[in-house]
Amino acid sequence: MPRGRSTFTKRQKEHTRQQRQRDKAERRSQRKQEKPEVQGTDELEELRENARAQAALFQTDSDPPTSSERLTSVNDTSD
């Protein structure tokens, strides 16, 4: 029993719709995979570069004093 033209057209449209959804999902997954690697690395490197520039401005060679060292130095000055 032959199918009508409208049935064939509906099947073709449905097939096209499904293919578009698959393509869209594939593009979305590719963007998710590429985006964090590129963007995260660039941002991290930029932060490191800014930290180096600030350290060079302040010429910090040693670690900042800990909270107990700060308390000791405050107590020493009050004597």
N, CA, C, O and CB atoms as a CASP TS submission, in Angstrom:
PFRMAT TS
TARGET T0000
AUTHOR 0000-0000-0000
METHOD Language model
MODEL 1
PARENT N/A
ATOM      1  N   MET     1       0.836  -1.170   0.000  1.00  0.00           N
ATOM      2  CA  MET     1       0.000   0.000   0.000  1.00  0.00           C
ATOM      3  C   MET     1       0.892   1.249   0.000  1.00  0.00           C
ATOM      4  O   MET     1       1.655   1.449   0.945  1.00  0.00           O
ATOM      5  CB  MET     1      -0.957  -0.011   1.216  1.00  0.00           C
ATOM      6  N   PRO     2       0.814   2.082  -1.025  1.00  0.00           N
ATOM      7  CA  PRO     2       1.672   3.262  -1.124  1.00  0.00           C
ATOM      8  C   PRO     2       1.266   4.350  -0.110  1.00  0.00           C
ATOM      9  O   PRO     2       0.095   4.564   0.202  1.00  0.00           O
ATOM     10  CB  PRO     2       1.619   3.827  -2.551  1.00  0.00           C
ATOM     11  N   ARG     3       2.296   5.000   0.366  1.00  0.00           N
ATOM     12  CA  ARG     3       2.042   6.091   1.306  1.00  0.00           C
ATOM     13  C   ARG     3       1.768   7.368   0.517  1.00  0.00           C
ATOM     14  O   ARG     3       2.208   7.520  -0.622  1.00  0.00           O
ATOM     15  CB  ARG     3       3.247   6.287   2.280  1.00  0.00           C
ATOM     16  N   GLY     4       1.041   8.272   1.140  1.00  0.00           N
ATOM     17  CA  GLY     4       0.750   9.539   0.480  1.00  0.00           C
ATOM     18  C   GLY     4       1.933  10.494   0.544  1.00  0.00           C
ATOM     19  O   GLY     4       2.896  10.284   1.281  1.00  0.00           O
ATOM     20  N   ARG     5       1.826  11.538  -0.244  1.00  0.00           N
ATOM     21  CA  ARG     5       2.893  12.533  -0.313  1.00  0.00           C
ATOM     22  C   ARG     5       3.085  13.246   1.035  1.00  0.00           C
ATOM     23  O   ARG     5       4.213  13.539   1.430  1.00  0.00           O
ATOM     24  CB  ARG     5       2.585  13.558  -1.414  1.00  0.00           C
ATOM     25  N   SER     6       1.999  13.516   1.721  1.00  0.00           N
ATOM     26  CA  SER     6       2.099  14.246   2.980  1.00  0.00           C
ATOM     27  C   SER     6       2.854  13.427   4.036  1.00  0.00           C
ATOM     28  O   SER     6       3.579  13.996   4.851  1.00  0.00           O
ATOM     29  CB  SER     6       0.698  14.613   3.494  1.00  0.00           C
ATOM     30  N   THR     7       2.693  12.124   4.029  1.00  0.00           N
ATOM     31  CA  THR     7       3.406  11.274   4.983  1.00  0.00           C
ATOM     32  C   THR     7       4.908  11.338   4.724  1.00  0.00           C
ATOM     33  O   THR     7       5.707  11.436   5.656  1.00  0.00           O
ATOM     34  CB  THR     7       2.906   9.813   4.895  1.00  0.00           C
ATOM     35  N   PHE     8       5.282  11.282   3.445  1.00  0.00           N
ATOM     36  CA  PHE     8       6.697  11.373   3.080  1.00  0.00           C
ATOM     37  C   PHE     8       7.278  12.726   3.509  1.00  0.00           C
ATOM     38  O   PHE     8       8.383  12.787   4.050  1.00  0.00           O
ATOM     39  CB  PHE     8       6.876  11.169   1.556  1.00  0.00           C
ATOM     40  N   THR     9       6.552  13.779   3.272  1.00  0.00           N
ATOM     41  CA  THR     9       7.006  15.122   3.633  1.00  0.00           C
ATOM     42  C   THR     9       7.172  15.242   5.143  1.00  0.00           C
ATOM     43  O   THR     9       8.151  15.821   5.612  1.00  0.00           O
ATOM     44  CB  THR     9       6.018  16.184   3.119  1.00  0.00           C
ATOM     45  N   LYS    10       6.232  14.703   5.904  1.00  0.00           N
ATOM     46  CA  LYS    10       6.330  14.752   7.364  1.00  0.00           C
ATOM     47  C   LYS    10       7.562  14.005   7.850  1.00  0.00           C
ATOM     48  O   LYS    10       8.272  14.475   8.739  1.00  0.00           O
ATOM     49  CB  LYS    10       5.070  14.164   8.009  1.00  0.00           C
ATOM     50  N   ARG    11       7.811  12.842   7.266  1.00  0.00           N
ATOM     51  CA  ARG    11       8.978  12.058   7.665  1.00  0.00           C
ATOM     52  C   ARG    11      10.266  12.803   7.340  1.00  0.00           C
ATOM     53  O   ARG    11      11.205  12.795   8.136  1.00  0.00           O
ATOM     54  CB  ARG    11       8.970  10.689   6.971  1.00  0.00           C
ATOM     55  N   GLN    12      10.316  13.438   6.194  1.00  0.00           N
ATOM     56  CA  GLN    12      11.494  14.203   5.802  1.00  0.00           C
ATOM     57  C   GLN    12      11.732  15.374   6.761  1.00  0.00           C
ATOM     58  O   GLN    12      12.862  15.626   7.181  1.00  0.00           O
ATOM     59  CB  GLN    12      11.340  14.717   4.363  1.00  0.00           C
ATOM     60  N   LYS    13      10.658  16.079   7.097  1.00  0.00           N
ATOM     61  CA  LYS    13      10.772  17.215   8.016  1.00  0.00           C
ATOM     62  C   LYS    13      11.247  16.755   9.395  1.00  0.00           C
ATOM     63  O   LYS    13      12.083  17.408  10.020  1.00  0.00           O
ATOM     64  CB  LYS    13       9.420  17.947   8.138  1.00  0.00           C
ATOM     65  N   GLU    14      10.716  15.639   9.859  1.00  0.00           N
ATOM     66  CA  GLU    14      11.106  15.106  11.165  1.00  0.00           C
ATOM     67  C   GLU    14      12.581  14.691  11.152  1.00  0.00           C
ATOM     68  O   GLU    14      13.316  14.940  12.108  1.00  0.00           O
ATOM     69  CB  GLU    14      10.211  13.902  11.551  1.00  0.00           C
ATOM     70  N   HIS    15      12.995  14.061  10.067  1.00  0.00           N
ATOM     71  CA  HIS    15      14.388  13.654   9.942  1.00  0.00           C
ATOM     72  C   HIS    15      15.305  14.885   9.967  1.00  0.00           C
ATOM     73  O   HIS    15      16.338  14.874  10.638  1.00  0.00           O
ATOM     74  CB  HIS    15      14.599  12.844   8.639  1.00  0.00           C
ATOM     75  N   THR    16      14.940  15.919   9.256  1.00  0.00           N
ATOM     76  CA  THR    16      15.718  17.157   9.213  1.00  0.00           C
ATOM     77  C   THR    16      15.773  17.807  10.591  1.00  0.00           C
ATOM     78  O   THR    16      16.826  18.292  11.005  1.00  0.00           O
ATOM     79  CB  THR    16      15.120  18.136   8.189  1.00  0.00           C
ATOM     80  N   ARG    17      14.658  17.819  11.297  1.00  0.00           N
ATOM     81  CA  ARG    17      14.602  18.406  12.636  1.00  0.00           C
ATOM     82  C   ARG    17      15.539  17.661  13.592  1.00  0.00           C
ATOM     83  O   ARG    17      16.280  18.282  14.354  1.00  0.00           O
ATOM     84  CB  ARG    17      13.156  18.379  13.175  1.00  0.00           C
ATOM     85  N   GLN    18      15.499  16.343  13.544  1.00  0.00           N
ATOM     86  CA  GLN    18      16.359  15.542  14.408  1.00  0.00           C
ATOM     87  C   GLN    18      17.842  15.766  14.095  1.00  0.00           C
ATOM     88  O   GLN    18      18.675  15.835  14.999  1.00  0.00           O
ATOM     89  CB  GLN    18      16.011  14.063  14.264  1.00  0.00           C
ATOM     90  N   GLN    19      18.154  15.876  12.813  1.00  0.00           N
ATOM     91  CA  GLN    19      19.540  16.116  12.404  1.00  0.00           C
ATOM     92  C   GLN    19      20.016  17.469  12.905  1.00  0.00           C
ATOM     93  O   GLN    19      21.152  17.597  13.361  1.00  0.00           O
ATOM     94  CB  GLN    19      19.677  16.039  10.873  1.00  0.00           C
ATOM     95  N   ARG    20      19.158  18.481  12.827  1.00  0.00           N
ATOM     96  CA  ARG    20      19.523  19.808  13.337  1.00  0.00           C
ATOM     97  C   ARG    20      19.769  19.765  14.844  1.00  0.00           C
ATOM     98  O   ARG    20      20.700  20.399  15.339  1.00  0.00           O
ATOM     99  CB  ARG    20      18.419  20.834  13.010  1.00  0.00           C
ATOM    100  N   GLN    21      18.946  19.027  15.567  1.00  0.00           N
ATOM    101  CA  GLN    21      19.135  18.897  17.016  1.00  0.00           C
ATOM    102  C   GLN    21      20.462  18.220  17.340  1.00  0.00           C
ATOM    103  O   GLN    21      21.168  18.635  18.259  1.00  0.00           O
ATOM    104  CB  GLN    21      17.977  18.104  17.638  1.00  0.00           C
ATOM    105  N   ARG    22      20.798  17.177  16.582  1.00  0.00           N
ATOM    106  CA  ARG    22      22.074  16.493  16.805  1.00  0.00           C
ATOM    107  C   ARG    22      23.246  17.430  16.531  1.00  0.00           C
ATOM    108  O   ARG    22      24.206  17.471  17.300  1.00  0.00           O
ATOM    109  CB  ARG    22      22.177  15.241  15.916  1.00  0.00           C
ATOM    110  N   ASP    23      23.167  18.178  15.441  1.00  0.00           N
ATOM    111  CA  ASP    23      24.230  19.120  15.109  1.00  0.00           C
ATOM    112  C   ASP    23      24.382  20.193  16.185  1.00  0.00           C
ATOM    113  O   ASP    23      25.496  20.547  16.571  1.00  0.00           O
ATOM    114  CB  ASP    23      23.954  19.772  13.757  1.00  0.00           C
ATOM    115  N   LYS    24      23.259  20.699  16.660  1.00  0.00           N
ATOM    116  CA  LYS    24      23.272  21.726  17.694  1.00  0.00           C
ATOM    117  C   LYS    24      23.887  21.195  18.991  1.00  0.00           C
ATOM    118  O   LYS    24      24.688  21.881  19.627  1.00  0.00           O
ATOM    119  CB  LYS    24      21.850  22.237  17.953  1.00  0.00           C
ATOM    120  N   ALA    25      23.519  19.992  19.376  1.00  0.00           N
ATOM    121  CA  ALA    25      24.062  19.378  20.590  1.00  0.00           C
ATOM    122  C   ALA    25      25.568  19.158  20.454  1.00  0.00           C
ATOM    123  O   ALA    25      26.313  19.345  21.416  1.00  0.00           O
ATOM    124  CB  ALA    25      23.351  18.039  20.884  1.00  0.00           C
ATOM    125  N   GLU    26      26.013  18.765  19.270  1.00  0.00           N
ATOM    126  CA  GLU    26      27.437  18.545  19.038  1.00  0.00           C
ATOM    127  C   GLU    26      28.211  19.859  19.134  1.00  0.00           C
ATOM    128  O   GLU    26      29.280  19.904  19.744  1.00  0.00           O
ATOM    129  CB  GLU    26      27.662  17.895  17.665  1.00  0.00           C
ATOM    130  N   ARG    27      27.685  20.917  18.543  1.00  0.00           N
ATOM    131  CA  ARG    27      28.340  22.225  18.632  1.00  0.00           C
ATOM    132  C   ARG    27      28.405  22.708  20.083  1.00  0.00           C
ATOM    133  O   ARG    27      29.416  23.259  20.520  1.00  0.00           O
ATOM    134  CB  ARG    27      27.595  23.256  17.764  1.00  0.00           C
ATOM    135  N   ARG    28      27.320  22.494  20.816  1.00  0.00           N
ATOM    136  CA  ARG    28      27.270  22.903  22.220  1.00  0.00           C
ATOM    137  C   ARG    28      28.336  22.161  23.034  1.00  0.00           C
ATOM    138  O   ARG    28      29.034  22.770  23.846  1.00  0.00           O
ATOM    139  CB  ARG    28      25.865  22.640  22.809  1.00  0.00           C
ATOM    140  N   SER    29      28.460  20.863  22.820  1.00  0.00           N
ATOM    141  CA  SER    29      29.442  20.087  23.577  1.00  0.00           C
ATOM    142  C   SER    29      30.868  20.493  23.197  1.00  0.00           C
ATOM    143  O   SER    29      31.750  20.504  24.056  1.00  0.00           O
ATOM    144  CB  SER    29      29.237  18.579  23.333  1.00  0.00           C
ATOM    145  N   GLN    30      31.106  20.824  21.939  1.00  0.00           N
ATOM    146  CA  GLN    30      32.436  21.276  21.527  1.00  0.00           C
ATOM    147  C   GLN    30      32.792  22.601  22.188  1.00  0.00           C
ATOM    148  O   GLN    30      33.930  22.792  22.618  1.00  0.00           O
ATOM    149  CB  GLN    30      32.508  21.414  20.002  1.00  0.00           C
ATOM    150  N   ARG    31      31.829  23.519  22.274  1.00  0.00           N
ATOM    151  CA  ARG    31      32.084  24.806  22.925  1.00  0.00           C
ATOM    152  C   ARG    31      32.398  24.608  24.400  1.00  0.00           C
ATOM    153  O   ARG    31      33.282  25.274  24.939  1.00  0.00           O
ATOM    154  CB  ARG    31      30.878  25.744  22.762  1.00  0.00           C
ATOM    155  N   LYS    32      31.678  23.694  25.063  1.00  0.00           N
ATOM    156  CA  LYS    32      31.914  23.441  26.481  1.00  0.00           C
ATOM    157  C   LYS    32      33.315  22.876  26.701  1.00  0.00           C
ATOM    158  O   LYS    32      33.974  23.213  27.685  1.00  0.00           O
ATOM    159  CB  LYS    32      30.857  22.475  27.039  1.00  0.00           C
ATOM    160  N   GLN    33      33.768  22.026  25.796  1.00  0.00           N
ATOM    161  CA  GLN    33      35.092  21.422  25.947  1.00  0.00           C
ATOM    162  C   GLN    33      36.196  22.435  25.683  1.00  0.00           C
ATOM    163  O   GLN    33      37.214  22.413  26.375  1.00  0.00           O
ATOM    164  CB  GLN    33      35.243  20.230  25.005  1.00  0.00           C
ATOM    165  N   GLU    34      36.031  23.309  24.721  1.00  0.00           N
ATOM    166  CA  GLU    34      37.074  24.255  24.344  1.00  0.00           C
ATOM    167  C   GLU    34      37.119  25.455  25.273  1.00  0.00           C
ATOM    168  O   GLU    34      38.208  25.932  25.594  1.00  0.00           O
ATOM    169  CB  GLU    34      36.865  24.718  22.923  1.00  0.00           C
ATOM    170  N   LYS    35      35.996  25.947  25.708  1.00  0.00           N
ATOM    171  CA  LYS    35      35.922  27.199  26.447  1.00  0.00           C
ATOM    172  C   LYS    35      36.697  27.199  27.759  1.00  0.00           C
ATOM    173  O   LYS    35      37.503  28.108  27.958  1.00  0.00           O
ATOM    174  CB  LYS    35      34.504  27.518  26.724  1.00  0.00           C
ATOM    175  N   PRO    36      36.509  26.242  28.670  1.00  0.00           N
ATOM    176  CA  PRO    36      37.232  26.315  29.946  1.00  0.00           C
ATOM    177  C   PRO    36      38.748  26.247  29.798  1.00  0.00           C
ATOM    178  O   PRO    36      39.462  26.934  30.528  1.00  0.00           O
ATOM    179  CB  PRO    36      36.779  25.204  30.844  1.00  0.00           C
ATOM    180  N   GLU    37      39.249  25.450  28.889  1.00  0.00           N
ATOM    181  CA  GLU    37      40.685  25.297  28.729  1.00  0.00           C
ATOM    182  C   GLU    37      41.330  26.604  28.297  1.00  0.00           C
ATOM    183  O   GLU    37      42.304  27.048  28.906  1.00  0.00           O
ATOM    184  CB  GLU    37      40.992  24.203  27.721  1.00  0.00           C
ATOM    185  N   VAL    38      40.804  27.212  27.269  1.00  0.00           N
ATOM    186  CA  VAL    38      41.391  28.421  26.714  1.00  0.00           C
ATOM    187  C   VAL    38      41.215  29.582  27.667  1.00  0.00           C
ATOM    188  O   VAL    38      42.181  30.277  27.981  1.00  0.00           O
ATOM    189  CB  VAL    38      40.773  28.749  25.360  1.00  0.00           C
ATOM    190  N   GLN    39      40.015  29.802  28.126  1.00  0.00           N
ATOM    191  CA  GLN    39      39.717  30.951  28.957  1.00  0.00           C
ATOM    192  C   GLN    39      40.359  30.823  30.331  1.00  0.00           C
ATOM    193  O   GLN    39      40.909  31.799  30.842  1.00  0.00           O
ATOM    194  CB  GLN    39      38.218  31.123  29.095  1.00  0.00           C
ATOM    195  N   GLY    40      40.305  29.667  30.928  1.00  0.00           N
ATOM    196  CA  GLY    40      40.868  29.469  32.258  1.00  0.00           C
ATOM    197  C   GLY    40      42.372  29.668  32.275  1.00  0.00           C
ATOM    198  O   GLY    40      42.897  30.274  33.209  1.00  0.00           O
ATOM    199  N   THR    41      43.071  29.180  31.280  1.00  0.00           N
ATOM    200  CA  THR    41      44.510  29.302  31.201  1.00  0.00           C
ATOM    201  C   THR    41      44.904  30.763  31.011  1.00  0.00           C
ATOM    202  O   THR    41      45.837  31.241  31.655  1.00  0.00           O
ATOM    203  CB  THR    41      45.062  28.441  30.062  1.00  0.00           C
ATOM    204  N   ASP    42      44.208  31.470  30.142  1.00  0.00           N
ATOM    205  CA  ASP    42      44.513  32.871  29.893  1.00  0.00           C
ATOM    206  C   ASP    42      44.282  33.716  31.135  1.00  0.00           C
ATOM    207  O   ASP    42      45.110  34.565  31.468  1.00  0.00           O
ATOM    208  CB  ASP    42      43.674  33.396  28.741  1.00  0.00           C
ATOM    209  N   GLU    43      43.189  33.500  31.811  1.00  0.00           N
ATOM    210  CA  GLU    43      42.884  34.281  33.007  1.00  0.00           C
ATOM    211  C   GLU    43      43.895  34.008  34.113  1.00  0.00           C
ATOM    212  O   GLU    43      44.338  34.930  34.797  1.00  0.00           O
ATOM    213  CB  GLU    43      41.469  33.971  33.500  1.00  0.00           C
ATOM    214  N   LEU    44      44.254  32.759  34.284  1.00  0.00           N
ATOM    215  CA  LEU    44      45.218  32.389  35.321  1.00  0.00           C
ATOM    216  C   LEU    44      46.580  33.008  35.023  1.00  0.00           C
ATOM    217  O   LEU    44      47.240  33.522  35.926  1.00  0.00           O
ATOM    218  CB  LEU    44      45.338  30.855  35.429  1.00  0.00           C
ATOM    219  N   GLU    45      46.994  32.962  33.786  1.00  0.00           N
ATOM    220  CA  GLU    45      48.280  33.547  33.405  1.00  0.00           C
ATOM    221  C   GLU    45      48.252  35.066  33.594  1.00  0.00           C
ATOM    222  O   GLU    45      49.244  35.655  34.024  1.00  0.00           O
ATOM    223  CB  GLU    45      48.624  33.195  31.940  1.00  0.00           C
ATOM    224  N   GLU    46      47.136  35.691  33.279  1.00  0.00           N
ATOM    225  CA  GLU    46      47.009  37.131  33.468  1.00  0.00           C
ATOM    226  C   GLU    46      47.091  37.493  34.957  1.00  0.00           C
ATOM    227  O   GLU    46      47.731  38.479  35.322  1.00  0.00           O
ATOM    228  CB  GLU    46      45.682  37.634  32.866  1.00  0.00           C
ATOM    229  N   LEU    47      46.445  36.698  35.814  1.00  0.00           N
ATOM    230  CA  LEU    47      46.521  36.938  37.255  1.00  0.00           C
ATOM    231  C   LEU    47      47.956  36.793  37.763  1.00  0.00           C
ATOM    232  O   LEU    47      48.414  37.599  38.574  1.00  0.00           O
ATOM    233  CB  LEU    47      45.595  35.971  38.006  1.00  0.00           C
ATOM    234  N   ARG    48      48.651  35.783  37.294  1.00  0.00           N
ATOM    235  CA  ARG    48      50.040  35.584  37.709  1.00  0.00           C
ATOM    236  C   ARG    48      50.918  36.759  37.274  1.00  0.00           C
ATOM    237  O   ARG    48      51.772  37.229  38.026  1.00  0.00           O
ATOM    238  CB  ARG    48      50.588  34.271  37.127  1.00  0.00           C
ATOM    239  N   GLU    49      50.690  37.215  36.056  1.00  0.00           N
ATOM    240  CA  GLU    49      51.471  38.335  35.535  1.00  0.00           C
ATOM    241  C   GLU    49      51.219  39.599  36.362  1.00  0.00           C
ATOM    242  O   GLU    49      52.154  40.334  36.680  1.00  0.00           O
ATOM    243  CB  GLU    49      51.127  38.587  34.051  1.00  0.00           C
ATOM    244  N   ASN    50      49.960  39.846  36.707  1.00  0.00           N
ATOM    245  CA  ASN    50      49.629  41.004  37.540  1.00  0.00           C
ATOM    246  C   ASN    50      50.270  40.887  38.927  1.00  0.00           C
ATOM    247  O   ASN    50      50.753  41.877  39.477  1.00  0.00           O
ATOM    248  CB  ASN    50      48.101  41.147  37.675  1.00  0.00           C
ATOM    249  N   ALA    51      50.273  39.677  39.485  1.00  0.00           N
ATOM    250  CA  ALA    51      50.887  39.459  40.794  1.00  0.00           C
ATOM    251  C   ALA    51      52.389  39.719  40.730  1.00  0.00           C
ATOM    252  O   ALA    51      52.954  40.315  41.647  1.00  0.00           O
ATOM    253  CB  ALA    51      50.615  38.025  41.289  1.00  0.00           C
ATOM    254  N   ARG    52      53.036  39.279  39.660  1.00  0.00           N
ATOM    255  CA  ARG    52      54.465  39.540  39.504  1.00  0.00           C
ATOM    256  C   ARG    52      54.744  41.033  39.397  1.00  0.00           C
ATOM    257  O   ARG    52      55.704  41.538  39.977  1.00  0.00           O
ATOM    258  CB  ARG    52      55.006  38.816  38.272  1.00  0.00           C
ATOM    259  N   ALA    53      53.897  41.731  38.650  1.00  0.00           N
ATOM    260  CA  ALA    53      54.077  43.175  38.489  1.00  0.00           C
ATOM    261  C   ALA    53      53.919  43.892  39.826  1.00  0.00           C
ATOM    262  O   ALA    53      54.692  44.800  40.133  1.00  0.00           O
ATOM    263  CB  ALA    53      53.072  43.732  37.467  1.00  0.00           C
ATOM    264  N   GLN    54      52.942  43.502  40.611  1.00  0.00           N
ATOM    265  CA  GLN    54      52.748  44.122  41.923  1.00  0.00           C
ATOM    266  C   GLN    54      53.909  43.794  42.855  1.00  0.00           C
ATOM    267  O   GLN    54      54.364  44.655  43.608  1.00  0.00           O
ATOM    268  CB  GLN    54      51.423  43.658  42.545  1.00  0.00           C
ATOM    269  N   ALA    55      54.382  42.570  42.808  1.00  0.00           N
ATOM    270  CA  ALA    55      55.512  42.177  43.655  1.00  0.00           C
ATOM    271  C   ALA    55      56.748  42.984  43.275  1.00  0.00           C
ATOM    272  O   ALA    55      57.524  43.384  44.144  1.00  0.00           O
ATOM    273  CB  ALA    55      55.797  40.657  43.527  1.00  0.00           C
ATOM    274  N   ALA    56      56.932  43.223  41.984  1.00  0.00           N
ATOM    275  CA  ALA    56      58.075  44.013  41.542  1.00  0.00           C
ATOM    276  C   ALA    56      57.945  45.458  42.017  1.00  0.00           C
ATOM    277  O   ALA    56      58.941  46.077  42.388  1.00  0.00           O
ATOM    278  CB  ALA    56      58.205  43.964  40.013  1.00  0.00           C
ATOM    279  N   LEU    57      56.743  45.994  42.008  1.00  0.00           N
ATOM    280  CA  LEU    57      56.537  47.366  42.489  1.00  0.00           C
ATOM    281  C   LEU    57      56.872  47.495  43.969  1.00  0.00           C
ATOM    282  O   LEU    57      57.498  48.469  44.386  1.00  0.00           O
ATOM    283  CB  LEU    57      55.092  47.803  42.245  1.00  0.00           C
ATOM    284  N   PHE    58      56.462  46.526  44.749  1.00  0.00           N
ATOM    285  CA  PHE    58      56.689  46.580  46.191  1.00  0.00           C
ATOM    286  C   PHE    58      57.993  45.911  46.600  1.00  0.00           C
ATOM    287  O   PHE    58      58.396  45.993  47.760  1.00  0.00           O
ATOM    288  CB  PHE    58      55.539  45.931  46.917  1.00  0.00           C
ATOM    289  N   GLN    59      58.648  45.255  45.663  1.00  0.00           N
ATOM    290  CA  GLN    59      59.906  44.543  45.897  1.00  0.00           C
ATOM    291  C   GLN    59      59.812  43.652  47.122  1.00  0.00           C
ATOM    292  O   GLN    59      60.602  43.767  48.059  1.00  0.00           O
ATOM    293  CB  GLN    59      61.059  45.532  46.059  1.00  0.00           C
ATOM    294  N   THR    60      58.834  42.767  47.097  1.00  0.00           N
ATOM    295  CA  THR    60      58.626  41.851  48.222  1.00  0.00           C
ATOM    296  C   THR    60      59.418  40.579  47.968  1.00  0.00           C
ATOM    297  O   THR    60      59.093  39.793  47.078  1.00  0.00           O
ATOM    298  CB  THR    60      57.109  41.529  48.422  1.00  0.00           C
ATOM    299  N   ASP    61      60.463  40.390  48.767  1.00  0.00           N
ATOM    300  CA  ASP    61      61.275  39.182  48.648  1.00  0.00           C
ATOM    301  C   ASP    61      60.906  38.157  49.705  1.00  0.00           C
ATOM    302  O   ASP    61      61.111  36.961  49.496  1.00  0.00           O
ATOM    303  CB  ASP    61      62.751  39.526  48.755  1.00  0.00           C
ATOM    304  N   SER    62      60.359  38.600  50.851  1.00  0.00           N
ATOM    305  CA  SER    62      60.030  37.667  51.923  1.00  0.00           C
ATOM    306  C   SER    62      58.522  37.527  52.039  1.00  0.00           C
ATOM    307  O   SER    62      57.755  38.305  51.473  1.00  0.00           O
ATOM    308  CB  SER    62      60.633  38.133  53.263  1.00  0.00           C
ATOM    309  N   ASP    63      58.123  36.511  52.789  1.00  0.00           N
ATOM    310  CA  ASP    63      56.699  36.284  53.027  1.00  0.00           C
ATOM    311  C   ASP    63      56.177  37.347  53.980  1.00  0.00           C
ATOM    312  O   ASP    63      56.935  37.844  54.812  1.00  0.00           O
ATOM    313  CB  ASP    63      56.445  34.863  53.598  1.00  0.00           C
ATOM    314  N   PRO    64      54.917  37.705  53.881  1.00  0.00           N
ATOM    315  CA  PRO    64      54.351  38.667  54.819  1.00  0.00           C
ATOM    316  C   PRO    64      54.313  38.067  56.222  1.00  0.00           C
ATOM    317  O   PRO    64      54.217  36.847  56.356  1.00  0.00           O
ATOM    318  CB  PRO    64      52.935  39.097  54.374  1.00  0.00           C
ATOM    319  N   PRO    65      54.385  38.893  57.280  1.00  0.00           N
ATOM    320  CA  PRO    65      54.390  38.349  58.640  1.00  0.00           C
ATOM    321  C   PRO    65      53.068  37.663  58.957  1.00  0.00           C
ATOM    322  O   PRO    65      52.006  38.069  58.485  1.00  0.00           O
ATOM    323  CB  PRO    65      54.664  39.458  59.662  1.00  0.00           C
ATOM    324  N   THR    66      53.159  36.628  59.759  1.00  0.00           N
ATOM    325  CA  THR    66      51.957  35.926  60.168  1.00  0.00           C
ATOM    326  C   THR    66      51.247  36.734  61.238  1.00  0.00           C
ATOM    327  O   THR    66      51.803  37.713  61.736  1.00  0.00           O
ATOM    328  CB  THR    66      52.289  34.511  60.679  1.00  0.00           C
ATOM    329  N   SER    67      50.058  36.358  61.593  1.00  0.00           N
ATOM    330  CA  SER    67      49.301  37.112  62.586  1.00  0.00           C
ATOM    331  C   SER    67      49.999  37.116  63.940  1.00  0.00           C
ATOM    332  O   SER    67      49.931  38.119  64.651  1.00  0.00           O
ATOM    333  CB  SER    67      47.901  36.536  62.725  1.00  0.00           C
ATOM    334  N   SER    68      50.667  36.030  64.323  1.00  0.00           N
ATOM    335  CA  SER    68      51.374  35.997  65.608  1.00  0.00           C
ATOM    336  C   SER    68      52.594  36.917  65.573  1.00  0.00           C
ATOM    337  O   SER    68      52.918  37.537  66.586  1.00  0.00           O
ATOM    338  CB  SER    68      51.803  34.553  65.955  1.00  0.00           C
ATOM    339  N   GLU    69      53.266  37.018  64.450  1.00  0.00           N
ATOM    340  CA  GLU    69      54.399  37.931  64.334  1.00  0.00           C
ATOM    341  C   GLU    69      53.939  39.377  64.443  1.00  0.00           C
ATOM    342  O   GLU    69      54.618  40.203  65.054  1.00  0.00           O
ATOM    343  CB  GLU    69      55.135  37.709  63.010  1.00  0.00           C
ATOM    344  N   ARG    70      52.790  39.686  63.855  1.00  0.00           N
ATOM    345  CA  ARG    70      52.246  41.038  63.941  1.00  0.00           C
ATOM    346  C   ARG    70      51.906  41.374  65.391  1.00  0.00           C
ATOM    347  O   ARG    70      52.175  42.488  65.841  1.00  0.00           O
ATOM    348  CB  ARG    70      50.995  41.182  63.045  1.00  0.00           C
ATOM    349  N   LEU    71      51.321  40.431  66.131  1.00  0.00           N
ATOM    350  CA  LEU    71      50.974  40.655  67.526  1.00  0.00           C
ATOM    351  C   LEU    71      52.227  40.886  68.371  1.00  0.00           C
ATOM    352  O   LEU    71      52.238  41.743  69.255  1.00  0.00           O
ATOM    353  CB  LEU    71      50.178  39.468  68.072  1.00  0.00           C
ATOM    354  N   THR    72      53.259  40.132  68.100  1.00  0.00           N
ATOM    355  CA  THR    72      54.502  40.271  68.839  1.00  0.00           C
ATOM    356  C   THR    72      55.121  41.633  68.588  1.00  0.00           C
ATOM    357  O   THR    72      55.582  42.286  69.525  1.00  0.00           O
ATOM    358  CB  THR    72      55.481  39.165  68.457  1.00  0.00           C
ATOM    359  N   SER    73      55.139  42.072  67.332  1.00  0.00           N
ATOM    360  CA  SER    73      55.737  43.367  67.023  1.00  0.00           C
ATOM    361  C   SER    73      54.915  44.506  67.620  1.00  0.00           C
ATOM    362  O   SER    73      55.498  45.517  68.011  1.00  0.00           O
ATOM    363  CB  SER    73      55.866  43.546  65.508  1.00  0.00           C
ATOM    364  N   VAL    74      53.624  44.393  67.706  1.00  0.00           N
ATOM    365  CA  VAL    74      52.775  45.415  68.322  1.00  0.00           C
ATOM    366  C   VAL    74      53.043  45.461  69.816  1.00  0.00           C
ATOM    367  O   VAL    74      53.125  46.548  70.387  1.00  0.00           O
ATOM    368  CB  VAL    74      51.275  45.135  68.048  1.00  0.00           C
ATOM    369  N   ASN    75      53.181  44.325  70.456  1.00  0.00           N
ATOM    370  CA  ASN    75      53.454  44.259  71.891  1.00  0.00           C
ATOM    371  C   ASN    75      54.847  44.803  72.223  1.00  0.00           C
ATOM    372  O   ASN    75      55.036  45.430  73.265  1.00  0.00           O
ATOM    373  CB  ASN    75      53.323  42.816  72.386  1.00  0.00           C
ATOM    374  N   ASP    76      55.804  44.569  71.355  1.00  0.00           N
ATOM    375  CA  ASP    76      57.165  45.056  71.582  1.00  0.00           C
ATOM    376  C   ASP    76      57.236  46.573  71.550  1.00  0.00           C
ATOM    377  O   ASP    76      57.992  47.168  72.318  1.00  0.00           O
ATOM    378  CB  ASP    76      58.110  44.477  70.545  1.00  0.00           C
ATOM    379  N   THR    77      56.473  47.205  70.688  1.00  0.00           N
ATOM    380  CA  THR    77      56.512  48.659  70.561  1.00  0.00           C
ATOM    381  C   THR    77      55.819  49.351  71.711  1.00  0.00           C
ATOM    382  O   THR    77      56.103  50.521  71.966  1.00  0.00           O
ATOM    383  CB  THR    77      55.884  49.085  69.263  1.00  0.00           C
ATOM    384  N   SER    78      54.927  48.688  72.413  1.00  0.00           N
ATOM    385  CA  SER    78      54.196  49.318  73.498  1.00  0.00           C
ATOM    386  C   SER    78      54.983  49.313  74.798  1.00  0.00           C
ATOM    387  O   SER    78      54.571  49.986  75.743  1.00  0.00           O
ATOM    388  CB  SER    78      52.875  48.628  73.699  1.00  0.00           C
ATOM    389  N   ASP    79      56.112  48.578  74.898  1.00  0.00           N
ATOM    390  CA  ASP    79      56.915  48.521  76.138  1.00  0.00           C
ATOM    391  C   ASP    79      57.607  49.807  76.437  1.00  0.00           C
ATOM    392  O   ASP    79      58.313  49.909  77.440  1.00  0.00           O
ATOM    393  CB  ASP    79      57.937  47.434  76.055  1.00  0.00           C
TER
END
